[in-house]
Amino acid sequence: MTDFADLDRVMSDVRRALGGESLKQGLEVACKPVVDSARRNAPVDSGALRNSIQMLTFSEGTSASAIVEVSDSGQGGAHRNAVFAEFGTSKQHATPFMRPALYKNKSAIVQKMGEHIANQLK
């Protein structure tokens, strides 16, 4: 870099590479194993619970976020059963599937996001 114009161009590239939409794309790849693991480990009765596990991603400005959740059917079906399965009740033992999916994959998420950011800065 020879002057402030060069620095401004480099910083513009960094902002674009690390902008919300780019981070959102990275999160979609990095968090997919959490969705897959939660689906694999979800208790299966009718399959509704397993099939309702989804990932939502959002971006705004220079930030992004991802949420892995059990979608609400609006009738208290899979969403309600997910809470009972994950945490148990006085009559049902807990069968955690969401938390273990996150804990198992948290290092991989950080690694994949690091790789995504590094690739965006090339």
Phi and psi restraints in degrees (range 20) as a CNS / XPLOR table:
assign (resid 1 and name C) (resid 2 and name N)
       (resid 2 and name CA) (resid 2 and name C) 1.0 -112.4 20.0 2
assign (resid 2 and name N) (resid 2 and name CA)
       (resid 2 and name C) (resid 3 and name N) 1.0 -21.1 20.0 2
assign (resid 2 and name C) (resid 3 and name N)
       (resid 3 and name CA) (resid 3 and name C) 1.0 -154.4 20.0 2
assign (resid 3 and name N) (resid 3 and name CA)
       (resid 3 and name C) (resid 4 and name N) 1.0 -177.7 20.0 2
assign (resid 3 and name C) (resid 4 and name N)
       (resid 4 and name CA) (resid 4 and name C) 1.0 -68.0 20.0 2
assign (resid 4 and name N) (resid 4 and name CA)
       (resid 4 and name C) (resid 5 and name N) 1.0 -26.2 20.0 2
assign (resid 4 and name C) (resid 5 and name N)
       (resid 5 and name CA) (resid 5 and name C) 1.0 -64.6 20.0 2
assign (resid 5 and name N) (resid 5 and name CA)
       (resid 5 and name C) (resid 6 and name N) 1.0 -40.9 20.0 2
assign (resid 5 and name C) (resid 6 and name N)
       (resid 6 and name CA) (resid 6 and name C) 1.0 -63.8 20.0 2
assign (resid 6 and name N) (resid 6 and name CA)
       (resid 6 and name C) (resid 7 and name N) 1.0 -43.9 20.0 2
assign (resid 6 and name C) (resid 7 and name N)
       (resid 7 and name CA) (resid 7 and name C) 1.0 -61.0 20.0 2
assign (resid 7 and name N) (resid 7 and name CA)
       (resid 7 and name C) (resid 8 and name N) 1.0 -41.8 20.0 2
assign (resid 7 and name C) (resid 8 and name N)
       (resid 8 and name CA) (resid 8 and name C) 1.0 -63.1 20.0 2
assign (resid 8 and name N) (resid 8 and name CA)
       (resid 8 and name C) (resid 9 and name N) 1.0 -40.5 20.0 2
assign (resid 8 and name C) (resid 9 and name N)
       (resid 9 and name CA) (resid 9 and name C) 1.0 -64.7 20.0 2
assign (resid 9 and name N) (resid 9 and name CA)
       (resid 9 and name C) (resid 10 and name N) 1.0 -43.4 20.0 2
assign (resid 9 and name C) (resid 10 and name N)
       (resid 10 and name CA) (resid 10 and name C) 1.0 -63.2 20.0 2
assign (resid 10 and name N) (resid 10 and name CA)
       (resid 10 and name C) (resid 11 and name N) 1.0 -45.9 20.0 2
assign (resid 10 and name C) (resid 11 and name N)
       (resid 11 and name CA) (resid 11 and name C) 1.0 -64.9 20.0 2
assign (resid 11 and name N) (resid 11 and name CA)
       (resid 11 and name C) (resid 12 and name N) 1.0 -33.6 20.0 2
assign (resid 11 and name C) (resid 12 and name N)
       (resid 12 and name CA) (resid 12 and name C) 1.0 -64.5 20.0 2
assign (resid 12 and name N) (resid 12 and name CA)
       (resid 12 and name C) (resid 13 and name N) 1.0 -40.9 20.0 2
assign (resid 12 and name C) (resid 13 and name N)
       (resid 13 and name CA) (resid 13 and name C) 1.0 -63.8 20.0 2
assign (resid 13 and name N) (resid 13 and name CA)
       (resid 13 and name C) (resid 14 and name N) 1.0 -41.3 20.0 2
assign (resid 13 and name C) (resid 14 and name N)
       (resid 14 and name CA) (resid 14 and name C) 1.0 -64.2 20.0 2
assign (resid 14 and name N) (resid 14 and name CA)
       (resid 14 and name C) (resid 15 and name N) 1.0 -45.5 20.0 2
assign (resid 14 and name C) (resid 15 and name N)
       (resid 15 and name CA) (resid 15 and name C) 1.0 -60.6 20.0 2
assign (resid 15 and name N) (resid 15 and name CA)
       (resid 15 and name C) (resid 16 and name N) 1.0 -40.9 20.0 2
assign (resid 15 and name C) (resid 16 and name N)
       (resid 16 and name CA) (resid 16 and name C) 1.0 -67.2 20.0 2
assign (resid 16 and name N) (resid 16 and name CA)
       (resid 16 and name C) (resid 17 and name N) 1.0 -43.1 20.0 2
assign (resid 16 and name C) (resid 17 and name N)
       (resid 17 and name CA) (resid 17 and name C) 1.0 -66.2 20.0 2
assign (resid 17 and name N) (resid 17 and name CA)
       (resid 17 and name C) (resid 18 and name N) 1.0 -31.6 20.0 2
assign (resid 17 and name C) (resid 18 and name N)
       (resid 18 and name CA) (resid 18 and name C) 1.0 -108.0 20.0 2
assign (resid 18 and name N) (resid 18 and name CA)
       (resid 18 and name C) (resid 19 and name N) 1.0 14.9 20.0 2
assign (resid 18 and name C) (resid 19 and name N)
       (resid 19 and name CA) (resid 19 and name C) 1.0 -68.3 20.0 2
assign (resid 19 and name N) (resid 19 and name CA)
       (resid 19 and name C) (resid 20 and name N) 1.0 166.8 20.0 2
assign (resid 19 and name C) (resid 20 and name N)
       (resid 20 and name CA) (resid 20 and name C) 1.0 -53.8 20.0 2
assign (resid 20 and name N) (resid 20 and name CA)
       (resid 20 and name C) (resid 21 and name N) 1.0 -43.7 20.0 2
assign (resid 20 and name C) (resid 21 and name N)
       (resid 21 and name CA) (resid 21 and name C) 1.0 -66.3 20.0 2
assign (resid 21 and name N) (resid 21 and name CA)
       (resid 21 and name C) (resid 22 and name N) 1.0 -39.5 20.0 2
assign (resid 21 and name C) (resid 22 and name N)
       (resid 22 and name CA) (resid 22 and name C) 1.0 -65.4 20.0 2
assign (resid 22 and name N) (resid 22 and name CA)
       (resid 22 and name C) (resid 23 and name N) 1.0 -43.8 20.0 2
assign (resid 22 and name C) (resid 23 and name N)
       (resid 23 and name CA) (resid 23 and name C) 1.0 -64.0 20.0 2
assign (resid 23 and name N) (resid 23 and name CA)
       (resid 23 and name C) (resid 24 and name N) 1.0 -37.0 20.0 2
assign (resid 23 and name C) (resid 24 and name N)
       (resid 24 and name CA) (resid 24 and name C) 1.0 -60.4 20.0 2
assign (resid 24 and name N) (resid 24 and name CA)
       (resid 24 and name C) (resid 25 and name N) 1.0 -44.1 20.0 2
assign (resid 24 and name C) (resid 25 and name N)
       (resid 25 and name CA) (resid 25 and name C) 1.0 -62.7 20.0 2
assign (resid 25 and name N) (resid 25 and name CA)
       (resid 25 and name C) (resid 26 and name N) 1.0 -40.3 20.0 2
assign (resid 25 and name C) (resid 26 and name N)
       (resid 26 and name CA) (resid 26 and name C) 1.0 -64.1 20.0 2
assign (resid 26 and name N) (resid 26 and name CA)
       (resid 26 and name C) (resid 27 and name N) 1.0 -41.6 20.0 2
assign (resid 26 and name C) (resid 27 and name N)
       (resid 27 and name CA) (resid 27 and name C) 1.0 -64.0 20.0 2
assign (resid 27 and name N) (resid 27 and name CA)
       (resid 27 and name C) (resid 28 and name N) 1.0 -36.9 20.0 2
assign (resid 27 and name C) (resid 28 and name N)
       (resid 28 and name CA) (resid 28 and name C) 1.0 -60.6 20.0 2
assign (resid 28 and name N) (resid 28 and name CA)
       (resid 28 and name C) (resid 29 and name N) 1.0 -38.9 20.0 2
assign (resid 28 and name C) (resid 29 and name N)
       (resid 29 and name CA) (resid 29 and name C) 1.0 -76.6 20.0 2
assign (resid 29 and name N) (resid 29 and name CA)
       (resid 29 and name C) (resid 30 and name N) 1.0 -45.3 20.0 2
assign (resid 29 and name C) (resid 30 and name N)
       (resid 30 and name CA) (resid 30 and name C) 1.0 -67.7 20.0 2
assign (resid 30 and name N) (resid 30 and name CA)
       (resid 30 and name C) (resid 31 and name N) 1.0 -33.1 20.0 2
assign (resid 30 and name C) (resid 31 and name N)
       (resid 31 and name CA) (resid 31 and name C) 1.0 -94.2 20.0 2
assign (resid 31 and name N) (resid 31 and name CA)
       (resid 31 and name C) (resid 32 and name N) 1.0 -7.4 20.0 2
assign (resid 31 and name C) (resid 32 and name N)
       (resid 32 and name CA) (resid 32 and name C) 1.0 -57.8 20.0 2
assign (resid 32 and name N) (resid 32 and name CA)
       (resid 32 and name C) (resid 33 and name N) 1.0 -38.6 20.0 2
assign (resid 32 and name C) (resid 33 and name N)
       (resid 33 and name CA) (resid 33 and name C) 1.0 -61.4 20.0 2
assign (resid 33 and name N) (resid 33 and name CA)
       (resid 33 and name C) (resid 34 and name N) 1.0 -26.7 20.0 2
assign (resid 33 and name C) (resid 34 and name N)
       (resid 34 and name CA) (resid 34 and name C) 1.0 -66.5 20.0 2
assign (resid 34 and name N) (resid 34 and name CA)
       (resid 34 and name C) (resid 35 and name N) 1.0 -44.5 20.0 2
assign (resid 34 and name C) (resid 35 and name N)
       (resid 35 and name CA) (resid 35 and name C) 1.0 -61.7 20.0 2
assign (resid 35 and name N) (resid 35 and name CA)
       (resid 35 and name C) (resid 36 and name N) 1.0 -47.8 20.0 2
assign (resid 35 and name C) (resid 36 and name N)
       (resid 36 and name CA) (resid 36 and name C) 1.0 -61.1 20.0 2
assign (resid 36 and name N) (resid 36 and name CA)
       (resid 36 and name C) (resid 37 and name N) 1.0 -43.6 20.0 2
assign (resid 36 and name C) (resid 37 and name N)
       (resid 37 and name CA) (resid 37 and name C) 1.0 -66.1 20.0 2
assign (resid 37 and name N) (resid 37 and name CA)
       (resid 37 and name C) (resid 38 and name N) 1.0 -43.2 20.0 2
assign (resid 37 and name C) (resid 38 and name N)
       (resid 38 and name CA) (resid 38 and name C) 1.0 -62.4 20.0 2
assign (resid 38 and name N) (resid 38 and name CA)
       (resid 38 and name C) (resid 39 and name N) 1.0 -41.2 20.0 2
assign (resid 38 and name C) (resid 39 and name N)
       (resid 39 and name CA) (resid 39 and name C) 1.0 -64.9 20.0 2
assign (resid 39 and name N) (resid 39 and name CA)
       (resid 39 and name C) (resid 40 and name N) 1.0 -40.7 20.0 2
assign (resid 39 and name C) (resid 40 and name N)
       (resid 40 and name CA) (resid 40 and name C) 1.0 -63.5 20.0 2
assign (resid 40 and name N) (resid 40 and name CA)
       (resid 40 and name C) (resid 41 and name N) 1.0 -37.4 20.0 2
assign (resid 40 and name C) (resid 41 and name N)
       (resid 41 and name CA) (resid 41 and name C) 1.0 -96.6 20.0 2
assign (resid 41 and name N) (resid 41 and name CA)
       (resid 41 and name C) (resid 42 and name N) 1.0 -4.8 20.0 2
assign (resid 41 and name C) (resid 42 and name N)
       (resid 42 and name CA) (resid 42 and name C) 1.0 -67.6 20.0 2
assign (resid 42 and name N) (resid 42 and name CA)
       (resid 42 and name C) (resid 43 and name N) 1.0 138.4 20.0 2
assign (resid 42 and name C) (resid 43 and name N)
       (resid 43 and name CA) (resid 43 and name C) 1.0 -62.3 20.0 2
assign (resid 43 and name N) (resid 43 and name CA)
       (resid 43 and name C) (resid 44 and name N) 1.0 140.0 20.0 2
assign (resid 43 and name C) (resid 44 and name N)
       (resid 44 and name CA) (resid 44 and name C) 1.0 -115.3 20.0 2
assign (resid 44 and name N) (resid 44 and name CA)
       (resid 44 and name C) (resid 45 and name N) 1.0 120.4 20.0 2
assign (resid 44 and name C) (resid 45 and name N)
       (resid 45 and name CA) (resid 45 and name C) 1.0 -114.0 20.0 2
assign (resid 45 and name N) (resid 45 and name CA)
       (resid 45 and name C) (resid 46 and name N) 1.0 -76.8 20.0 2
assign (resid 45 and name C) (resid 46 and name N)
       (resid 46 and name CA) (resid 46 and name C) 1.0 -95.2 20.0 2
assign (resid 46 and name N) (resid 46 and name CA)
       (resid 46 and name C) (resid 47 and name N) 1.0 -14.2 20.0 2
assign (resid 46 and name C) (resid 47 and name N)
       (resid 47 and name CA) (resid 47 and name C) 1.0 94.1 20.0 2
assign (resid 47 and name N) (resid 47 and name CA)
       (resid 47 and name C) (resid 48 and name N) 1.0 -7.6 20.0 2
assign (resid 47 and name C) (resid 48 and name N)
       (resid 48 and name CA) (resid 48 and name C) 1.0 -63.0 20.0 2
assign (resid 48 and name N) (resid 48 and name CA)
       (resid 48 and name C) (resid 49 and name N) 1.0 -40.9 20.0 2
assign (resid 48 and name C) (resid 49 and name N)
       (resid 49 and name CA) (resid 49 and name C) 1.0 -63.1 20.0 2
assign (resid 49 and name N) (resid 49 and name CA)
       (resid 49 and name C) (resid 50 and name N) 1.0 -51.8 20.0 2
assign (resid 49 and name C) (resid 50 and name N)
       (resid 50 and name CA) (resid 50 and name C) 1.0 -57.4 20.0 2
assign (resid 50 and name N) (resid 50 and name CA)
       (resid 50 and name C) (resid 51 and name N) 1.0 -44.0 20.0 2
assign (resid 50 and name C) (resid 51 and name N)
       (resid 51 and name CA) (resid 51 and name C) 1.0 -73.2 20.0 2
assign (resid 51 and name N) (resid 51 and name CA)
       (resid 51 and name C) (resid 52 and name N) 1.0 -14.2 20.0 2
assign (resid 51 and name C) (resid 52 and name N)
       (resid 52 and name CA) (resid 52 and name C) 1.0 -94.3 20.0 2
assign (resid 52 and name N) (resid 52 and name CA)
       (resid 52 and name C) (resid 53 and name N) 1.0 -0.5 20.0 2
assign (resid 52 and name C) (resid 53 and name N)
       (resid 53 and name CA) (resid 53 and name C) 1.0 -75.5 20.0 2
assign (resid 53 and name N) (resid 53 and name CA)
       (resid 53 and name C) (resid 54 and name N) 1.0 126.9 20.0 2
assign (resid 53 and name C) (resid 54 and name N)
       (resid 54 and name CA) (resid 54 and name C) 1.0 -144.1 20.0 2
assign (resid 54 and name N) (resid 54 and name CA)
       (resid 54 and name C) (resid 55 and name N) 1.0 165.5 20.0 2
assign (resid 54 and name C) (resid 55 and name N)
       (resid 55 and name CA) (resid 55 and name C) 1.0 -118.0 20.0 2
assign (resid 55 and name N) (resid 55 and name CA)
       (resid 55 and name C) (resid 56 and name N) 1.0 133.9 20.0 2
assign (resid 55 and name C) (resid 56 and name N)
       (resid 56 and name CA) (resid 56 and name C) 1.0 -115.6 20.0 2
assign (resid 56 and name N) (resid 56 and name CA)
       (resid 56 and name C) (resid 57 and name N) 1.0 136.2 20.0 2
assign (resid 56 and name C) (resid 57 and name N)
       (resid 57 and name CA) (resid 57 and name C) 1.0 -124.6 20.0 2
assign (resid 57 and name N) (resid 57 and name CA)
       (resid 57 and name C) (resid 58 and name N) 1.0 147.2 20.0 2
assign (resid 57 and name C) (resid 58 and name N)
       (resid 58 and name CA) (resid 58 and name C) 1.0 -137.3 20.0 2
assign (resid 58 and name N) (resid 58 and name CA)
       (resid 58 and name C) (resid 59 and name N) 1.0 149.4 20.0 2
assign (resid 58 and name C) (resid 59 and name N)
       (resid 59 and name CA) (resid 59 and name C) 1.0 -142.0 20.0 2
assign (resid 59 and name N) (resid 59 and name CA)
       (resid 59 and name C) (resid 60 and name N) 1.0 145.2 20.0 2
assign (resid 59 and name C) (resid 60 and name N)
       (resid 60 and name CA) (resid 60 and name C) 1.0 -152.3 20.0 2
assign (resid 60 and name N) (resid 60 and name CA)
       (resid 60 and name C) (resid 61 and name N) 1.0 123.1 20.0 2
assign (resid 60 and name C) (resid 61 and name N)
       (resid 61 and name CA) (resid 61 and name C) 1.0 61.3 20.0 2
assign (resid 61 and name N) (resid 61 and name CA)
       (resid 61 and name C) (resid 62 and name N) 1.0 -121.9 20.0 2
assign (resid 61 and name C) (resid 62 and name N)
       (resid 62 and name CA) (resid 62 and name C) 1.0 -102.9 20.0 2
assign (resid 62 and name N) (resid 62 and name CA)
       (resid 62 and name C) (resid 63 and name N) 1.0 13.7 20.0 2
assign (resid 62 and name C) (resid 63 and name N)
       (resid 63 and name CA) (resid 63 and name C) 1.0 -123.3 20.0 2
assign (resid 63 and name N) (resid 63 and name CA)
       (resid 63 and name C) (resid 64 and name N) 1.0 160.9 20.0 2
assign (resid 63 and name C) (resid 64 and name N)
       (resid 64 and name CA) (resid 64 and name C) 1.0 -150.0 20.0 2
assign (resid 64 and name N) (resid 64 and name CA)
       (resid 64 and name C) (resid 65 and name N) 1.0 157.7 20.0 2
assign (resid 64 and name C) (resid 65 and name N)
       (resid 65 and name CA) (resid 65 and name C) 1.0 -148.0 20.0 2
assign (resid 65 and name N) (resid 65 and name CA)
       (resid 65 and name C) (resid 66 and name N) 1.0 158.0 20.0 2
assign (resid 65 and name C) (resid 66 and name N)
       (resid 66 and name CA) (resid 66 and name C) 1.0 -132.4 20.0 2
assign (resid 66 and name N) (resid 66 and name CA)
       (resid 66 and name C) (resid 67 and name N) 1.0 142.2 20.0 2
assign (resid 66 and name C) (resid 67 and name N)
       (resid 67 and name CA) (resid 67 and name C) 1.0 -128.8 20.0 2
assign (resid 67 and name N) (resid 67 and name CA)
       (resid 67 and name C) (resid 68 and name N) 1.0 127.6 20.0 2
assign (resid 67 and name C) (resid 68 and name N)
       (resid 68 and name CA) (resid 68 and name C) 1.0 -104.8 20.0 2
assign (resid 68 and name N) (resid 68 and name CA)
       (resid 68 and name C) (resid 69 and name N) 1.0 123.5 20.0 2
assign (resid 68 and name C) (resid 69 and name N)
       (resid 69 and name CA) (resid 69 and name C) 1.0 -145.9 20.0 2
assign (resid 69 and name N) (resid 69 and name CA)
       (resid 69 and name C) (resid 70 and name N) 1.0 168.7 20.0 2
assign (resid 69 and name C) (resid 70 and name N)
       (resid 70 and name CA) (resid 70 and name C) 1.0 -97.2 20.0 2
assign (resid 70 and name N) (resid 70 and name CA)
       (resid 70 and name C) (resid 71 and name N) 1.0 118.8 20.0 2
assign (resid 70 and name C) (resid 71 and name N)
       (resid 71 and name CA) (resid 71 and name C) 1.0 -66.0 20.0 2
assign (resid 71 and name N) (resid 71 and name CA)
       (resid 71 and name C) (resid 72 and name N) 1.0 146.8 20.0 2
assign (resid 71 and name C) (resid 72 and name N)
       (resid 72 and name CA) (resid 72 and name C) 1.0 -88.5 20.0 2
assign (resid 72 and name N) (resid 72 and name CA)
       (resid 72 and name C) (resid 73 and name N) 1.0 120.8 20.0 2
assign (resid 72 and name C) (resid 73 and name N)
       (resid 73 and name CA) (resid 73 and name C) 1.0 -75.6 20.0 2
assign (resid 73 and name N) (resid 73 and name CA)
       (resid 73 and name C) (resid 74 and name N) 1.0 -8.4 20.0 2
assign (resid 73 and name C) (resid 74 and name N)
       (resid 74 and name CA) (resid 74 and name C) 1.0 85.2 20.0 2
assign (resid 74 and name N) (resid 74 and name CA)
       (resid 74 and name C) (resid 75 and name N) 1.0 -7.4 20.0 2
assign (resid 74 and name C) (resid 75 and name N)
       (resid 75 and name CA) (resid 75 and name C) 1.0 -120.9 20.0 2
assign (resid 75 and name N) (resid 75 and name CA)
       (resid 75 and name C) (resid 76 and name N) 1.0 14.8 20.0 2
assign (resid 75 and name C) (resid 76 and name N)
       (resid 76 and name CA) (resid 76 and name C) 1.0 71.7 20.0 2
assign (resid 76 and name N) (resid 76 and name CA)
       (resid 76 and name C) (resid 77 and name N) 1.0 16.8 20.0 2
assign (resid 76 and name C) (resid 77 and name N)
       (resid 77 and name CA) (resid 77 and name C) 1.0 -73.5 20.0 2
assign (resid 77 and name N) (resid 77 and name CA)
       (resid 77 and name C) (resid 78 and name N) 1.0 -100.4 20.0 2
assign (resid 77 and name C) (resid 78 and name N)
       (resid 78 and name CA) (resid 78 and name C) 1.0 -61.2 20.0 2
assign (resid 78 and name N) (resid 78 and name CA)
       (resid 78 and name C) (resid 79 and name N) 1.0 -39.8 20.0 2
assign (resid 78 and name C) (resid 79 and name N)
       (resid 79 and name CA) (resid 79 and name C) 1.0 -61.2 20.0 2
assign (resid 79 and name N) (resid 79 and name CA)
       (resid 79 and name C) (resid 80 and name N) 1.0 -46.7 20.0 2
assign (resid 79 and name C) (resid 80 and name N)
       (resid 80 and name CA) (resid 80 and name C) 1.0 -65.2 20.0 2
assign (resid 80 and name N) (resid 80 and name CA)
       (resid 80 and name C) (resid 81 and name N) 1.0 -44.8 20.0 2
assign (resid 80 and name C) (resid 81 and name N)
       (resid 81 and name CA) (resid 81 and name C) 1.0 -64.5 20.0 2
assign (resid 81 and name N) (resid 81 and name CA)
       (resid 81 and name C) (resid 82 and name N) 1.0 -30.9 20.0 2
assign (resid 81 and name C) (resid 82 and name N)
       (resid 82 and name CA) (resid 82 and name C) 1.0 -62.8 20.0 2
assign (resid 82 and name N) (resid 82 and name CA)
       (resid 82 and name C) (resid 83 and name N) 1.0 -41.9 20.0 2
assign (resid 82 and name C) (resid 83 and name N)
       (resid 83 and name CA) (resid 83 and name C) 1.0 -63.3 20.0 2
assign (resid 83 and name N) (resid 83 and name CA)
       (resid 83 and name C) (resid 84 and name N) 1.0 -45.1 20.0 2
assign (resid 83 and name C) (resid 84 and name N)
       (resid 84 and name CA) (resid 84 and name C) 1.0 -63.8 20.0 2
assign (resid 84 and name N) (resid 84 and name CA)
       (resid 84 and name C) (resid 85 and name N) 1.0 -42.0 20.0 2
assign (resid 84 and name C) (resid 85 and name N)
       (resid 85 and name CA) (resid 85 and name C) 1.0 -66.8 20.0 2
assign (resid 85 and name N) (resid 85 and name CA)
       (resid 85 and name C) (resid 86 and name N) 1.0 -45.2 20.0 2
assign (resid 85 and name C) (resid 86 and name N)
       (resid 86 and name CA) (resid 86 and name C) 1.0 -66.2 20.0 2
assign (resid 86 and name N) (resid 86 and name CA)
       (resid 86 and name C) (resid 87 and name N) 1.0 -43.5 20.0 2
assign (resid 86 and name C) (resid 87 and name N)
       (resid 87 and name CA) (resid 87 and name C) 1.0 -109.9 20.0 2
assign (resid 87 and name N) (resid 87 and name CA)
       (resid 87 and name C) (resid 88 and name N) 1.0 -13.1 20.0 2
assign (resid 87 and name C) (resid 88 and name N)
       (resid 88 and name CA) (resid 88 and name C) 1.0 80.2 20.0 2
assign (resid 88 and name N) (resid 88 and name CA)
       (resid 88 and name C) (resid 89 and name N) 1.0 174.3 20.0 2
assign (resid 88 and name C) (resid 89 and name N)
       (resid 89 and name CA) (resid 89 and name C) 1.0 -137.4 20.0 2
assign (resid 89 and name N) (resid 89 and name CA)
       (resid 89 and name C) (resid 90 and name N) 1.0 -177.0 20.0 2
assign (resid 89 and name C) (resid 90 and name N)
       (resid 90 and name CA) (resid 90 and name C) 1.0 -67.2 20.0 2
assign (resid 90 and name N) (resid 90 and name CA)
       (resid 90 and name C) (resid 91 and name N) 1.0 -17.5 20.0 2
assign (resid 90 and name C) (resid 91 and name N)
       (resid 91 and name CA) (resid 91 and name C) 1.0 -116.7 20.0 2
assign (resid 91 and name N) (resid 91 and name CA)
       (resid 91 and name C) (resid 92 and name N) 1.0 -1.4 20.0 2
assign (resid 91 and name C) (resid 92 and name N)
       (resid 92 and name CA) (resid 92 and name C) 1.0 -136.3 20.0 2
assign (resid 92 and name N) (resid 92 and name CA)
       (resid 92 and name C) (resid 93 and name N) 1.0 129.0 20.0 2
assign (resid 92 and name C) (resid 93 and name N)
       (resid 93 and name CA) (resid 93 and name C) 1.0 -69.1 20.0 2
assign (resid 93 and name N) (resid 93 and name CA)
       (resid 93 and name C) (resid 94 and name N) 1.0 148.0 20.0 2
assign (resid 93 and name C) (resid 94 and name N)
       (resid 94 and name CA) (resid 94 and name C) 1.0 -68.4 20.0 2
assign (resid 94 and name N) (resid 94 and name CA)
       (resid 94 and name C) (resid 95 and name N) 1.0 140.9 20.0 2
assign (resid 94 and name C) (resid 95 and name N)
       (resid 95 and name CA) (resid 95 and name C) 1.0 -128.2 20.0 2
assign (resid 95 and name N) (resid 95 and name CA)
       (resid 95 and name C) (resid 96 and name N) 1.0 74.5 20.0 2
assign (resid 95 and name C) (resid 96 and name N)
       (resid 96 and name CA) (resid 96 and name C) 1.0 -60.3 20.0 2
assign (resid 96 and name N) (resid 96 and name CA)
       (resid 96 and name C) (resid 97 and name N) 1.0 135.9 20.0 2
assign (resid 96 and name C) (resid 97 and name N)
       (resid 97 and name CA) (resid 97 and name C) 1.0 -136.5 20.0 2
assign (resid 97 and name N) (resid 97 and name CA)
       (resid 97 and name C) (resid 98 and name N) 1.0 -27.9 20.0 2
assign (resid 97 and name C) (resid 98 and name N)
       (resid 98 and name CA) (resid 98 and name C) 1.0 -80.2 20.0 2
assign (resid 98 and name N) (resid 98 and name CA)
       (resid 98 and name C) (resid 99 and name N) 1.0 -52.1 20.0 2
assign (resid 98 and name C) (resid 99 and name N)
       (resid 99 and name CA) (resid 99 and name C) 1.0 -61.3 20.0 2
assign (resid 99 and name N) (resid 99 and name CA)
       (resid 99 and name C) (resid 100 and name N) 1.0 -46.3 20.0 2
assign (resid 99 and name C) (resid 100 and name N)
       (resid 100 and name CA) (resid 100 and name C) 1.0 -60.8 20.0 2
assign (resid 100 and name N) (resid 100 and name CA)
       (resid 100 and name C) (resid 101 and name N) 1.0 -33.8 20.0 2
assign (resid 100 and name C) (resid 101 and name N)
       (resid 101 and name CA) (resid 101 and name C) 1.0 -62.7 20.0 2
assign (resid 101 and name N) (resid 101 and name CA)
       (resid 101 and name C) (resid 102 and name N) 1.0 -40.6 20.0 2
assign (resid 101 and name C) (resid 102 and name N)
       (resid 102 and name CA) (resid 102 and name C) 1.0 -70.3 20.0 2
assign (resid 102 and name N) (resid 102 and name CA)
       (resid 102 and name C) (resid 103 and name N) 1.0 -49.4 20.0 2
assign (resid 102 and name C) (resid 103 and name N)
       (resid 103 and name CA) (resid 103 and name C) 1.0 -60.4 20.0 2
assign (resid 103 and name N) (resid 103 and name CA)
       (resid 103 and name C) (resid 104 and name N) 1.0 -39.9 20.0 2
assign (resid 103 and name C) (resid 104 and name N)
       (resid 104 and name CA) (resid 104 and name C) 1.0 -64.7 20.0 2
assign (resid 104 and name N) (resid 104 and name CA)
       (resid 104 and name C) (resid 105 and name N) 1.0 -31.6 20.0 2
assign (resid 104 and name C) (resid 105 and name N)
       (resid 105 and name CA) (resid 105 and name C) 1.0 -107.1 20.0 2
assign (resid 105 and name N) (resid 105 and name CA)
       (resid 105 and name C) (resid 106 and name N) 1.0 2.5 20.0 2
assign (resid 105 and name C) (resid 106 and name N)
       (resid 106 and name CA) (resid 106 and name C) 1.0 -63.0 20.0 2
assign (resid 106 and name N) (resid 106 and name CA)
       (resid 106 and name C) (resid 107 and name N) 1.0 -38.8 20.0 2
assign (resid 106 and name C) (resid 107 and name N)
       (resid 107 and name CA) (resid 107 and name C) 1.0 -66.1 20.0 2
assign (resid 107 and name N) (resid 107 and name CA)
       (resid 107 and name C) (resid 108 and name N) 1.0 -39.5 20.0 2
assign (resid 107 and name C) (resid 108 and name N)
       (resid 108 and name CA) (resid 108 and name C) 1.0 -66.0 20.0 2
assign (resid 108 and name N) (resid 108 and name CA)
       (resid 108 and name C) (resid 109 and name N) 1.0 -35.6 20.0 2
assign (resid 108 and name C) (resid 109 and name N)
       (resid 109 and name CA) (resid 109 and name C) 1.0 -62.0 20.0 2
assign (resid 109 and name N) (resid 109 and name CA)
       (resid 109 and name C) (resid 110 and name N) 1.0 -47.6 20.0 2
assign (resid 109 and name C) (resid 110 and name N)
       (resid 110 and name CA) (resid 110 and name C) 1.0 -62.0 20.0 2
assign (resid 110 and name N) (resid 110 and name CA)
       (resid 110 and name C) (resid 111 and name N) 1.0 -43.8 20.0 2
assign (resid 110 and name C) (resid 111 and name N)
       (resid 111 and name CA) (resid 111 and name C) 1.0 -62.7 20.0 2
assign (resid 111 and name N) (resid 111 and name CA)
       (resid 111 and name C) (resid 112 and name N) 1.0 -46.5 20.0 2
assign (resid 111 and name C) (resid 112 and name N)
       (resid 112 and name CA) (resid 112 and name C) 1.0 -66.0 20.0 2
assign (resid 112 and name N) (resid 112 and name CA)
       (resid 112 and name C) (resid 113 and name N) 1.0 -36.5 20.0 2
assign (resid 112 and name C) (resid 113 and name N)
       (resid 113 and name CA) (resid 113 and name C) 1.0 -67.3 20.0 2
assign (resid 113 and name N) (resid 113 and name CA)
       (resid 113 and name C) (resid 114 and name N) 1.0 -39.6 20.0 2
assign (resid 113 and name C) (resid 114 and name N)
       (resid 114 and name CA) (resid 114 and name C) 1.0 -61.0 20.0 2
assign (resid 114 and name N) (resid 114 and name CA)
       (resid 114 and name C) (resid 115 and name N) 1.0 -42.8 20.0 2
assign (resid 114 and name C) (resid 115 and name N)
       (resid 115 and name CA) (resid 115 and name C) 1.0 -64.7 20.0 2
assign (resid 115 and name N) (resid 115 and name CA)
       (resid 115 and name C) (resid 116 and name N) 1.0 -41.3 20.0 2
assign (resid 115 and name C) (resid 116 and name N)
       (resid 116 and name CA) (resid 116 and name C) 1.0 -62.2 20.0 2
assign (resid 116 and name N) (resid 116 and name CA)
       (resid 116 and name C) (resid 117 and name N) 1.0 -46.4 20.0 2
assign (resid 116 and name C) (resid 117 and name N)
       (resid 117 and name CA) (resid 117 and name C) 1.0 -63.5 20.0 2
assign (resid 117 and name N) (resid 117 and name CA)
       (resid 117 and name C) (resid 118 and name N) 1.0 -44.1 20.0 2
assign (resid 117 and name C) (resid 118 and name N)
       (resid 118 and name CA) (resid 118 and name C) 1.0 -60.6 20.0 2
assign (resid 118 and name N) (resid 118 and name CA)
       (resid 118 and name C) (resid 119 and name N) 1.0 -41.7 20.0 2
assign (resid 118 and name C) (resid 119 and name N)
       (resid 119 and name CA) (resid 119 and name C) 1.0 -65.6 20.0 2
assign (resid 119 and name N) (resid 119 and name CA)
       (resid 119 and name C) (resid 120 and name N) 1.0 -35.9 20.0 2
assign (resid 119 and name C) (resid 120 and name N)
       (resid 120 and name CA) (resid 120 and name C) 1.0 -69.5 20.0 2
assign (resid 120 and name N) (resid 120 and name CA)
       (resid 120 and name C) (resid 121 and name N) 1.0 -26.9 20.0 2
assign (resid 120 and name C) (resid 121 and name N)
       (resid 121 and name CA) (resid 121 and name C) 1.0 -87.1 20.0 2
assign (resid 121 and name N) (resid 121 and name CA)
       (resid 121 and name C) (resid 122 and name N) 1.0 -7.3 20.0 2
